[in-house]
């Protein structure tokens, strides 16, 4: 590039900073010779946007009023008709005139960054950022951060950091081969056999405990027949089924899978068709059991129900205890009966309402069963016996390895 005033070749750095002139004197001389380009090519404008807005109301200042050190030329302007300035503009112009410096005081021009200068500043900023990142990376690599962290760490963390390698070394050290070297082959074989036997015995004990605590739920809806029931008589002839598939009990029969149970909940759904329905629980055998009979009571306006319980020991009935049930329990409909046996305490419920409670220690375990004496008739829909049926019992039943005498665990 060449200078616009002297056509001399510009230095590379000069062309980047001043653009089209080789010196400031040449630039000023060029603007003196070409006043028309002074306004367009001036490096620092002397009027602000607000001054430009007031231009129609006041003539431009003369060259003599400009600050020293500046050469200002104005392009010719077309005459503008006078317009009355609003009061706000006049007040603003007066305030501006009060704060403008005098001609004797030098005014430093505002400094604006060109596009090249802005790019150069951005590059310098990125460079310093890179320097900072590199410095941080060098600090990280040098390990100074580790020394600082160790000095500021609490004493407990320092102790753990020192003990952890020692514990790992002790855990991985080959101590077992040194101990085994003093044991003969025959002794080692016997020791392994004893260890296996001890583990097997221990596992058997654990398995038995799990099985003993497992929840048991035994249900029968009589659809598969009466093979699970035991009686002195032939059940195929002494017990019968009605047209709906309900069983009609006869002489005493007990549910075989419940023989070894002690504490349980004995529940069934039944209806008295004529006179009474009998149930047995804690039946050690067919000669020893507790009995409860639900008997029709026609003494009131509605068919009610009475309860009679007694114990049968060695085939002989003990004293009878009778309870009259409340009027809401009717004998001409299906009712849910339940017997809760826990240790020596027994609770009898009908339709989830407690109707009797007693204690007896003569029979500690036994099965459940049903019976109807001569002239009595009833029918049963289902029976359910549950033992240890809580959350822990269900969990133990899930992990129980064996079944108890064919009893299904739930």
Secondary structure by P-SEA (a helix, b strand, c coil): cccccccccccaaaaaaccccccaaaaaaaaaacccccccccccccccaaaaaacccccccccccccccbbbbbcccccccbbbbcaaaaaaaaaaaaacccccbbbbcbbbbcaaaaaaaaaaaaaaaaaaaaaaaaaaaaaaaaaaaaaaccaaaaaaaaaaaaaaaaaacaaaaaaaccccaaaaaaaaaaaaaaaaaaaaaaaaaaaaabbbbbbbcccccccccccccccccccccccccbbbbcccccccccccccbbbbbbbbbbcccbbbbbcccccccbbbbbbbbbbcccccccbbbbbbbbccccccbbbbbbbcccccccbbbbbbbbbcccbbbbbccccccccccccccccccccccccccccccccbbbbbccccaaaaaaaaaccccccccccc
